[in-house]
Amino acid sequence: MSGPVAGIRGFFRLPRNAWILTATSALWSVGSAMPSPYQSVYFASLGASPFAIGLLVAYGTGVTMVALLMGGYIADVWGRRRVIILFSWVSVASAFVYFFIGSYVMIIVPLSLASVASFYTPAFNSVMIDSIEPGDRIRGFAVFSAINTTPSIFAPTIAGILIDRFGATPGLRLCYLASGLFGVLGVGIRSLKLKETYLAGAAPTKSPISHIRDSFVEGIRAVKGSSAVVKRLLVYVTLAGIGTGLTSPYVSIYVVNYLGFNALSYSIVVDLAGATTVVLLLSVVFLIKRLGSKKSILLASVAAPLSNVMFTQAKTMDELLEWGVTGAVSTALQSPSLSTIQAETIELRHRGKVLAMFSILPTMVSLPSQVIAGYLYSIGSPVFPFALAIVPFAIAALVLYTIR
């Protein structure tokens, strides 16, 4: 048994900081994956119309964009650890506020906190890249994604049961409470165990406006000095951001409120997609190594518009399951491949700033997309936003095809 056990342990081995971020994210996700698929259902249950949901999500996107912009800059100037710890706690606080609100007007408060918490995303990604050796990144990022995705296999089912048993508002309040409690546990461990990976000088004393301006200027400057591959990848994620903005806020409300599936049935689709993603993440490592990161991410980009086509045609449970599995294939191929290419092509001294731009640009374009999607969902057929999203997803795949 020692041989197979040692092989399994070796496959899942990660450097200390990478393992701490992976383990604490997975622990936190046991709670956070419960309400996540049903956010728009929760907003609707509190009285928000589809158009209001689009405006709320767009507002959160705008705040997220500013937070990511400043977060990437500060991660390279101030260091990674402090940013990750402080804003992880802000994210935990947002879950508790979601638990206490009783009107859709109050959604703005926890939504603001959750969006501001995105400040730590570039620092988090930088620590992962800093920690994993170049030759081991495909396996390392696949293991991170697999372990971090595992809680989503069962958490949405618990949420579906709670919604069916208590109703949308009480059931999802319990989900947000669970998210906060697991967040306290995960971030508490993260605060004690995480070490700094990038020793930077003290951040200069500036006004918030100066930080935002300098963050954007430095981010653009870092991108201009990057390779052609980095620039093409930024175009790709930007186009994909348009498609995501048109679709992601309305998936659950479309399935539950328009197609008429109950929450538990939808959770089964989410669970199967999560399980498929985990299995594929642990097996595609060898496929990605054989094909290369570029071909693997190209396959993932082709699966994205195909998945959207399947969703627009779905009317039965079997068709929704097919959509979920196709999306899982795209996720499993893209996650480790994109992270590996980023790690290989972005300079260490600009890593936080450039990684921030990988989050900022798709976030920026998803903001108007979310408002447009809310308008289309309200005045036309609810399927319109999902059909329109096929176009940017398809163009994004063509952009990837041109990378050499």
C-alpha positions in Angstrom: 0.0 0.0 0.0 3.0 2.3 0.6 3.6 2.7 -3.1 0.0 3.8 -4.1 -0.4 5.9 -1.0 2.9 7.6 -1.5 2.0 8.3 -5.1 -1.4 9.9 -4.1 0.3 12.0 -1.4 2.9 13.1 -4.0 0.2 14.1 -6.5 -1.6 16.2 -4.0 1.5 17.8 -2.5 1.7 21.6 -2.5 4.2 24.1 -1.0 3.3 25.3 2.4 1.7 28.7 1.5 -0.1 27.2 -1.5 -1.5 24.4 0.7 -2.7 26.8 3.4 -4.5 29.0 0.8 -6.0 25.8 -0.8 -7.1 24.2 2.4 -8.6 27.3 4.0 -10.4 28.2 0.7 -11.9 24.7 0.6 -13.0 24.9 4.2 -14.5 28.3 3.7 -16.3 27.0 0.5 -18.2 24.4 2.5 -20.3 27.4 3.6 -19.9 29.9 0.8 -20.8 27.4 -1.9 -24.3 27.0 -0.4 -25.8 30.5 -1.2 -23.5 31.3 -4.2 -25.6 29.6 -7.0 -28.8 31.2 -5.6 -27.7 34.8 -5.2 -30.2 36.2 -7.7 -33.0 34.0 -6.2 -32.2 35.6 -2.8 -32.3 39.1 -4.3 -35.6 38.3 -6.0 -37.1 36.9 -2.8 -36.3 40.2 -1.0 -38.3 42.1 -3.7 -35.8 43.0 -6.4 -37.0 42.9 -10.0 -34.8 41.3 -12.7 -33.7 44.8 -13.9 -32.9 45.8 -10.3 -30.9 42.6 -9.9 -28.9 43.6 -13.0 -28.3 47.1 -11.5 -27.2 45.7 -8.1 -24.8 43.2 -9.7 -23.4 45.9 -12.0 -22.8 48.1 -8.9 -21.0 45.3 -7.2 -19.0 44.8 -10.3 -17.9 48.5 -10.4 -16.8 48.3 -6.8 -15.0 45.1 -7.4 -13.1 46.7 -10.4 -11.8 49.5 -8.2 -10.9 47.0 -5.4 -9.0 44.8 -7.9 -7.2 47.7 -9.3 -5.9 48.9 -6.0 -5.3 45.4 -4.7 -2.9 44.5 -7.5 -0.9 47.7 -7.0 -0.8 47.3 -3.2 0.2 43.6 -3.4 3.4 44.7 -5.3 4.1 47.6 -3.0 2.9 46.5 0.4 3.3 42.7 0.2 0.8 39.9 -0.2 -0.1 38.5 3.3 -1.6 41.6 5.0 -3.8 42.3 2.0 -5.1 38.7 1.9 -5.8 38.5 5.6 -7.5 41.9 6.1 -9.8 41.6 3.1 -10.6 37.9 3.7 -12.2 39.1 7.0 -14.1 41.8 5.1 -15.6 39.0 2.9 -16.6 37.0 5.9 -18.3 40.0 7.4 -20.4 40.4 4.2 -21.9 36.9 4.7 -23.2 37.8 8.1 -24.7 41.1 6.9 -26.5 39.1 4.1 -28.0 37.0 6.9 -29.4 40.0 8.8 -30.9 42.1 6.0 -34.7 42.0 5.3 -35.2 44.2 2.3 -33.7 44.4 -1.2 -32.8 48.0 -0.5 -30.3 46.8 2.1 -28.6 44.4 -0.4 -26.2 47.3 -1.2 -24.5 46.9 2.2 -23.3 43.3 2.1 -22.8 43.6 -1.7 -20.4 46.5 -1.1 -18.5 44.6 1.5 -18.2 41.5 -0.7 -17.1 43.6 -3.6 -14.5 45.5 -1.6 -13.1 42.1 -0.4 -12.0 41.5 -4.0 -9.0 43.7 -3.0 -7.2 40.5 -2.0 -7.7 38.5 -5.2 -4.5 39.7 -7.0 -2.4 39.1 -3.8 -4.0 35.6 -3.4 -3.2 34.7 -7.0 0.3 36.1 -6.7 1.1 33.9 -3.6 -0.1 30.8 -5.4 2.2 31.6 -8.4 5.1 32.7 -6.1 4.8 29.4 -4.2 4.6 26.7 -6.9 7.7 25.8 -8.9 7.5 26.6 -12.7 7.7 22.9 -13.8 5.0 21.9 -11.4 2.4 24.5 -12.1 0.0 22.5 -14.2 -0.4 19.9 -11.5 -0.3 22.4 -8.7 -3.0 24.6 -10.1 -5.2 21.6 -11.0 -4.9 20.3 -7.4 -5.8 23.7 -6.0 -8.9 24.0 -8.3 -9.9 20.4 -7.5 -9.7 20.7 -3.8 -11.3 24.2 -3.8 -14.2 22.9 -6.0 -14.9 19.8 -3.9 -17.3 21.5 -1.4 -19.5 22.7 -4.3 -20.3 19.0 -4.9 -22.6 18.8 -1.9 -23.1 22.4 -0.6 -25.7 23.5 -3.2 -27.8 20.4 -2.4 -28.0 21.5 1.3 -29.0 24.9 0.1 -31.7 23.4 -2.2 -33.1 21.4 0.7 -33.2 24.5 3.0 -34.9 26.5 0.3 -37.5 23.8 -0.4 -38.1 23.3 3.4 -38.2 26.9 4.7 -38.7 29.1 1.5 -36.2 31.1 -0.4 -35.6 34.0 2.0 -35.3 32.0 5.3 -33.5 29.1 3.6 -30.9 31.3 2.0 -30.4 33.3 5.2 -29.3 30.1 6.8 -26.9 29.5 3.9 -25.3 32.9 4.4 -25.0 32.2 8.1 -23.2 29.0 7.3 -20.9 30.9 4.9 -20.0 33.3 7.6 -19.3 30.6 10.2 -17.1 28.5 7.9 -15.4 31.7 6.8 -14.5 32.5 10.4 -12.9 29.1 10.8 -11.1 29.2 7.4 -9.8 32.7 7.6 -8.9 32.3 11.2 -6.5 29.4 10.3 -5.3 31.4 7.3 -4.5 34.4 9.5 -2.3 32.2 11.8 -0.5 30.1 9.2 0.0 32.1 6.1 3.5 33.5 5.5 4.7 36.4 3.3 6.2 35.5 -0.1 7.1 38.9 -1.4 9.0 41.4 0.8 8.3 44.9 -0.6 9.0 48.3 0.8 6.5 50.3 2.8 3.6 51.6 0.7 3.9 55.4 0.1 1.5 57.6 2.0 -1.0 58.8 -0.5 -4.7 59.7 -0.7 -7.2 57.0 -1.9 -7.6 58.9 -5.2 -3.9 58.9 -5.8 -3.7 55.2 -5.0 -6.5 54.5 -7.5 -4.9 56.6 -10.2 -1.4 55.2 -9.7 -2.8 51.7 -9.5 -4.4 52.1 -12.9 -1.4 53.8 -14.5 1.0 51.3 -13.2 -1.2 48.4 -14.3 -1.5 49.7 -17.8 2.3 50.3 -17.9 3.0 46.8 -16.7 0.6 45.4 -19.4 2.3 47.5 -22.2 5.6 46.0 -21.2 4.3 42.4 -21.2 4.6 39.9 -24.0 2.2 39.5 -26.9 0.8 36.3 -25.3 -0.2 38.2 -22.1 -1.9 40.9 -24.2 -3.9 38.3 -26.2 -4.9 36.5 -23.0 -6.2 39.8 -21.7 -8.3 40.2 -24.8 -9.6 36.7 -24.4 -10.6 37.1 -20.7 -12.2 40.5 -21.5 -14.4 39.0 -24.2 -15.3 36.1 -21.9 -16.2 38.7 -19.3 -18.8 40.1 -21.6 -20.4 36.7 -22.0 -20.2 36.0 -18.3 -21.8 39.3 -17.4 -24.7 38.5 -19.7 -25.4 35.1 -18.1 -24.1 34.5 -14.6 -26.5 36.8 -12.6 -29.5 35.1 -14.2 -28.8 31.4 -14.4 -30.4 30.4 -11.1 -33.5 32.7 -11.4 -33.9 31.5 -15.0 -33.9 27.8 -14.1 -36.0 28.2 -10.9 -38.4 31.0 -11.7 -38.7 30.8 -15.5 -38.2 27.1 -16.4 -40.0 26.1 -13.2 -37.5 23.7 -11.6 -37.4 23.6 -7.8 -34.2 24.6 -6.0 -33.3 21.0 -5.1 -33.4 20.0 -8.8 -31.2 22.9 -9.8 -28.8 22.0 -7.0 -28.4 18.5 -8.5 -27.3 20.1 -11.8 -24.8 22.2 -9.9 -23.6 19.2 -7.8 -23.0 17.1 -10.9 -21.1 19.9 -12.6 -19.0 20.3 -9.5 -18.3 16.6 -9.2 -17.4 16.4 -12.9 -15.1 19.4 -12.6 -13.2 17.8 -9.7 -12.8 14.4 -11.4 -11.6 16.1 -14.6 -9.2 18.5 -12.8 -7.5 15.4 -11.3 -7.3 13.6 -14.6 -6.7 16.4 -17.2 -3.3 17.2 -15.7 -1.8 14.5 -17.9 -3.8 15.6 -20.9 -2.7 19.3 -20.5 0.9 18.2 -20.2 0.6 16.3 -23.4 -1.4 18.9 -25.3 0.3 22.0 -23.8 -1.4 24.8 -22.0 -2.3 26.7 -25.1 -4.2 23.9 -26.8 -5.9 23.0 -23.6 -7.2 26.5 -23.0 -8.3 26.7 -26.6 -10.4 23.6 -26.1 -11.9 25.2 -23.0 -12.8 28.3 -24.9 -14.6 26.3 -27.6 -16.6 24.5 -24.8 -17.9 27.8 -23.4 -20.1 28.9 -26.3 -21.2 25.3 -26.9 -22.3 25.2 -23.2 -24.3 28.4 -23.7 -26.0 27.0 -26.8 -27.1 23.9 -24.8 -28.4 26.1 -22.0 -30.6 28.1 -24.3 -32.1 24.9 -25.7 -32.6 23.2 -22.3 -36.1 22.4 -21.2 -35.7 19.1 -19.3 -33.5 17.9 -16.4 -31.4 15.8 -18.7 -30.6 18.8 -21.0 -29.7 20.9 -17.9 -27.4 18.1 -16.8 -25.7 18.1 -20.2 -25.2 21.8 -20.0 -23.7 21.5 -16.5 -21.2 18.8 -17.6 -20.1 20.7 -20.7 -19.4 23.8 -18.5 -17.4 21.5 -16.1 -15.2 20.4 -19.0 -14.5 24.0 -19.9 -13.7 24.9 -16.3 -11.4 21.9 -15.7 -9.4 22.6 -18.8 -9.2 26.4 -18.5 -8.3 26.8 -14.8 -4.8 25.2 -14.6 -4.0 26.1 -18.2 -4.6 29.8 -17.9 -2.8 30.0 -14.5 0.2 28.2 -16.0 0.5 30.5 -19.0 0.1 33.5 -16.7 2.9 32.2 -14.4 5.2 31.6 -17.3 4.7 35.0 -19.0 4.3 37.6 -16.3 7.3 39.1 -14.6 7.6 38.6 -10.8 7.9 42.3 -10.0 4.7 43.1 -12.0 2.8 40.0 -11.1 0.3 41.6 -8.8 -0.5 44.5 -11.2 -0.8 42.3 -14.3 -2.9 39.7 -12.5 -5.1 42.5 -11.3 -5.7 43.5 -14.9 -6.7 39.9 -15.7 -9.6 40.5 -13.2 -10.2 44.2 -13.8 -10.8 44.1 -17.6 -13.4 41.3 -17.6 -15.0 42.9 -14.6 -15.1 46.3 -16.4 -16.9 44.9 -19.4 -19.2 42.7 -17.4 -20.7 45.8 -15.7 -22.6 47.1 -18.7 -23.3 43.6 -19.8 -25.1 42.9 -16.5 -27.3 45.9 -16.9 -28.1 45.0 -20.5 -28.9 41.5 -19.5 -31.3 42.7 -16.9 -33.1 44.9 -19.4 -33.3 42.1 -22.0 -34.5 39.6 -19.4 -37.2 42.0 -18.3 -38.5 43.3 -21.6 -38.0 40.3 -23.9 -37.7 36.6 -23.5 -35.5 35.6 -20.5 -33.5 33.5 -22.9 -32.2 36.6 -24.8 -29.1 37.3 -22.6 -27.9 33.7 -22.8 -28.3 33.6 -26.6 -26.5 36.9 -27.0 -23.6 35.7 -24.9 -22.7 33.1 -27.5 -21.2 35.8 -29.7 -18.4 37.1 -27.3 -17.6 33.6 -26.2 -17.1 32.5 -29.8 -14.9 35.6 -30.6 -12.9 34.9 -27.5 -12.1 31.4 -28.8 -11.0 32.9 -32.1 -8.6 35.2 -30.3 -7.0 32.3 -28.4 -6.6 30.5 -31.7 -4.3 33.3 -32.9 -1.8 32.9 -30.0 1.5 31.5 -31.1 
